[in-house]
Amino acid sequence: MARIGEATAPALTSDALARGRSQAALVPDLLVEARRVVNTVIAGWHGRRKRGIGENFWQFRPYVEGEPVSRIDWRRSARDDHIYIRDREWEAAHTVWLWADNSPSMLFKSANALVSKESRALVLTLALAELLSRSGERIAWPGLTDPFNARDGAERLAAHLTHAPDRPGRPDLSAVRRFSDVVLVGDFLDAVEETQAWLEVLAGRGARAHLVEVADPVEESFPYAGRTEFRDPETGEKLTAGRAEMLREDYARLYQARRDELARWATRLGWSYTVNHTDRPASEALVRVHLALSADAGLAERAHA
């Protein structure tokens, strides 16, 4: 799927480091916006009740060969012919990995949009970091930070972003472990096969991914007409259309097919897929991702029961 850029849009530099520094300079303001979004959406976050390490009693369950004998509850086991383990409530923080796309196509902003795709992606990611940190979850950014737990998690993550302007376009996801959640925010305009190949490691490890596609409204409507020059921000290649309106039907079909295929693939894996348009509030996507994470928390609880 080719990326599009309008000839009248702001110039897109090919210098990745310069783009990274420009993005880093925006992070403090975007953190303020992220907190504003959080304060208008919800207070609190989903629970994570499941067995594990901790001090509080959770449940009795049958002993499985190979488990430490010290965990057997002999008083409960004496009541019948079975041996029982005394489970404690899970208190170790859950890890949610967060990532926002910083590829050149994310700089695009049409006159119909409130913000650029880049700004929206970072605001959503930092807003999630704020919510998760408030609830005691561990957060991390692949290739940038190890998982950490802090009440000021969003601020710390923003500091890391500010001091790492040369982040790779696609980070290595091999550090993600089973039962972790991974929230990926980008435009996902690459070929579906490329995106799937990148994310296969998550599917193989049993991690749960939540894809948030950030889209500028004109990327769907394709309002161009007459002679128009399009430029691919990734490669710099140009396409000049004498009558751009003649491309509208084919473009719209390919654009939607790419989204539908990726969304179906994510659904088959038990993942979520959310679309957020940059002419709409960021809070809409934040609520949907929150619901998806909450649903996954319930599935994780049943899997551990």
CORHU-V933065 format. One record per helix or strand of 3 or more residues. SS is the DSSP state (alpha for helix, beta for strand). FROM is the first residue (numbers start at 0). TO is the last residue. If there is no record, write none. Layout:
SS:FROM:TO + SS:FROM:TO
This chain:
alpha:15:40 + beta:50:61 + alpha:68:70 + alpha:73:76 + beta:83:88 + beta:94:99 + alpha:103:106 + alpha:116:133 + beta:137:139 + alpha:152:161 + beta:180:185 + alpha:191:204 + beta:207:214 + alpha:216:220 + beta:227:230 + beta:237:240 + alpha:243:267 + beta:271:276 + alpha:281:303
